[in-house]
Each structure stands twice: as C-alpha cells, then as structure tokens.
C-alpha cells in the first residue's frame, strides 16, 4: 500500500502544490481538498491505513503509509491520513 500511496502523491498530489486555490491563510480551499480526495478514492488510496473490511494496518505498516503520504504537504489531506483523525480512526477500530 505504501508504494501505491507514494506513486499517487508524487504523480497526482505534488502538481497541486502550485494550484492557486488557497484561502486567505494560504491553506488549500475545501474545493481543492475534495478534488484531491476524489482522485485518491478513485486510485484506492483514500484512508489507506484502513482496510476495506474496516480493520487497520499494523502500526509499522501505518507508519510507512503515513510517511509516504507526507511526501507532499498536501498528501495527508488528499489521502485522509492527517492528525488527529488518523489516530482517532485507529483507536475507534481497536476500542470502539
């Protein structure tokens, strides 16, 4: 999964770093984030640390995926791997 996330971030997300759709603080607009997430969903890398059956990758596998999604500052937003939601999803999966 990490290799797929890395390829997605490098090929699809990195070009968005130059996209002018930013708010007054310089953060990407909701429109931009949703566009990237649609592409991540189509590529099978949206929330990649959660398996289709709702189970989670191991902590080591998750760390690898998070590293790969962080190759761009927009990667965690595109792949839905940003804090604190990633950790919350992990806890809900194990405790909830």
QUIRA-V650430 format. One record per pair of residues at least 6 apart in sequence whose C-alpha atoms are under 7 Angstrom apart, sorted by the first residue. I is the first residue (numbers start at 1). GAP is how many residues later the second one is. Records with the same first field share a line. If there is no record, write none. Layout:
BEGIN
I = GAP / GAP
END
This chain:
BEGIN
1 = 64
2 = 62 / 63 / 66
5 = 40 / 60 / 63 / 64
6 = 62 / 63
9 = 60 / 62 / 63 / 66
13 = 61 / 62
14 = 58
21 = 7 / 8 / 11
22 = 6 / 7
23 = 6
33 = 44 / 45
36 = 42
37 = 9 / 41 / 42
40 = 6 / 38 / 39
45 = 34
46 = 33 / 34
47 = 32 / 33 / 34
49 = 7 / 8 / 13 / 16
50 = 6 / 7
55 = 38
56 = 34
66 = 15
69 = 6 / 7 / 10
70 = 6
76 = 6
END
